Amino acid sequence: MYEEVRDYAELLDEILVKIKNKNLPDNDQKKLLLSEFLGNICNGSTANLTARYIGLTLNSRNKKWRSNLSQIAEKLTDEESLARLKQNEVRSLEDLAKFLEGEQAEAAARIRGER
């Protein structure tokens, strides 16, 4: 799971940079992969165990994140909506990136036996 969290964190970082630079190609398969991941995070019964873990952990910290990430997931699949991504939605993605980074650090510490 650690590797999957790392992969999703890297994917999110890459997409965030492209969004901020307004350089996200129409046919970018990575944004669709991120959209799927965000949707899975919001779906408590997903078969994706990493997404389920992230969703449960986020849910225990903040209840309102779910609708925001769900809306962002939809916007990532539609070019017109993506172009109108709001600043608070970009911040939500940045917050998720920070959260994933923290989860990655904790998992690495557990692997090394530090926790």
C-alpha positions in Angstrom: 0.0 0.0 0.0 2.9 2.4 0.7 4.0 2.2 -2.9 0.4 2.9 -4.1 0.1 5.9 -1.8 3.5 7.2 -3.2 2.3 6.6 -6.8 -1.0 8.5 -6.2 0.9 11.3 -4.4 3.2 11.6 -7.4 0.3 11.5 -9.8 -1.5 14.2 -7.9 1.6 16.4 -7.7 2.1 16.1 -11.5 -1.6 17.0 -12.2 -1.5 19.9 -9.8 1.5 21.4 -11.5 -0.2 21.1 -14.9 -3.4 22.7 -13.6 -1.5 25.6 -12.1 0.4 26.1 -15.3 -2.8 25.7 -17.4 -0.9 23.0 -19.3 -3.2 20.0 -19.0 -3.7 18.3 -22.4 -7.2 17.2 -23.4 -6.2 13.6 -23.8 -4.1 13.3 -20.6 -4.8 9.8 -19.3 -3.2 10.7 -16.0 -6.0 13.1 -15.1 -8.5 10.3 -15.8 -6.6 8.0 -13.5 -6.6 10.8 -10.8 -10.3 11.3 -11.4 -10.9 7.6 -10.8 -8.8 7.6 -7.6 -10.6 10.7 -6.2 -13.9 9.0 -7.0 -12.8 5.8 -5.3 -11.7 7.8 -2.2 -15.2 9.1 -2.0 -16.7 5.6 -2.4 -16.5 3.8 0.9 -17.2 0.5 -0.7 -14.5 0.7 -3.5 -12.4 -2.4 -4.2 -9.3 -0.1 -4.3 -8.0 -0.7 -0.8 -5.6 2.2 -0.9 -8.4 4.6 -1.9 -10.7 3.1 0.8 -8.0 3.5 3.5 -7.3 7.2 2.4 -11.1 7.8 2.4 -11.6 6.4 5.8 -8.7 8.3 7.2 -9.8 11.6 5.7 -13.3 11.0 6.9 -12.2 10.6 10.5 -10.5 14.0 10.2 -12.9 16.1 8.2 -16.4 15.2 7.1 -16.8 17.8 4.3 -14.0 16.8 2.1 -16.0 14.1 0.3 -18.3 16.3 -1.8 -15.5 18.6 -2.8 -13.3 15.7 -4.0 -16.2 14.1 -5.8 -16.9 17.4 -7.7 -13.2 17.7 -8.6 -13.2 14.1 -9.9 -16.0 14.9 -12.2 -14.3 18.1 -13.4 -11.2 16.2 -14.3 -13.1 14.3 -16.9 -14.6 17.4 -18.6 -12.4 20.0 -20.2 -14.9 22.9 -19.9 -15.4 22.2 -16.2 -11.7 21.7 -15.6 -11.0 25.1 -17.1 -13.3 26.5 -14.4 -11.7 24.8 -11.5 -12.1 27.1 -8.5 -9.3 28.2 -6.3 -10.8 26.3 -3.3 -10.9 23.1 -5.3 -7.2 23.5 -6.2 -6.5 24.1 -2.5 -8.4 20.8 -1.8 -6.1 19.0 -4.1 -3.1 20.6 -2.5 -4.4 19.6 0.9 -4.9 16.0 -0.3 -1.3 16.1 -1.7 0.0 17.2 1.8 -2.1 14.5 3.4 -0.8 11.8 1.1 2.8 13.0 1.8 2.1 12.7 5.5 0.7 9.2 5.1 3.7 8.2 3.0 6.1 9.5 5.7 4.2 7.6 8.4 4.2 4.4 6.3 7.9 4.7 5.6 8.6 5.2 9.4 6.6 2.0 10.2 8.5 0.1 7.6 11.8 1.2 9.1 10.4 0.2 12.6 10.4 3.8 13.9 6.6 3.7 14.8 
